[in-house]
Amino acid sequence: MLGMTKSALKCLYFPLALLFSSSPMAESYDSYALAEGGRLYDNWALELDKEAPNSTHPGYNDYKGKKRGASTWRCKECHGWDYEGAMGLYGKGEHYTGTTGISAYRGASIDEIVTVLRNDNHGFDQIFTEEQLTKVAAFVGQGLLNMRAFINPRTKKVAGEASKGRLTYQEQCTLCHGSSGKARNLSKKRGQKLYLGDVANENPWKAMHKIRFGHPGKFYTNKYDVEGRPRMNMPAMLGVVPLEGQVDLLAYLMSLSAK
């Protein structure tokens, strides 16, 4: 993949047309449940307004991994935003643990995935309700996409049309993010400016996940962003915008610049 030619790149994007021509995976299950499952995968503690344990997750490979404590309880910390674990983006760098991804469970049954979530390596039956376990399983089994079908892992080039994504952005995103994506400073570090275009270009896989499933937490809270404005968390586009439109939206976000 990393040394692909232009012709190979075209082959990479060809399956996307097949995805669009068939019924999207997510629609085979309730989109609200899939979206919540995706947010639990992202950061269940934030989604459920709970404190993650301070201890390192028992299934986290702390011999290879560099993280410790609460962050290791996030599913994405081992399995990645591209869902491929050590076979994908987390194959090296600060997030490397050697853990396999969840992409192999795409299309698996709810019961099969719930069994994995309950095992000693995960132990999420001690954290999630039965309904929440089912939603995470639905997200894994029916909400995952093959990210390589539309994001080139080497160049980050997206197989979408920014010109089409612009309209979706205007309709769905400008209220919070503004016409240029600069209305909200997304950085948690004081004095640092980090905007929508920065996030999308740095990690389009993360941006795509949040486009589809939203940002964890209450939609309306008494919390404030780093610029002192009431925070409204980002809702899911999964049941609102078709898959092709989601990819086009990602392409448009990557065209936004904080410069």
Protein Blocks (a to p, Z undefined) as FASTA:
>chain_A
ZZccfklmmmmmmmmmmmmmpccfklmpcfklmmmmmmmmmommlmnopacdfbdcfkbc
fklmmbecjllmpmklmnopnonmjmlmmlgcjkbgoiacfklmgoiafklmmmmmmmmk
lopmmmbcfklmmmmmmmmmmmpccfklmpcfklopacbdfklmmmmmmmmmmmmnojno
pmpcfbfbehiacdfklmmmmmmmlmmmmmmnopedjfbdcbdcfkopacdddddfklmp
cfklmmmmmmmmmmpcfZZ
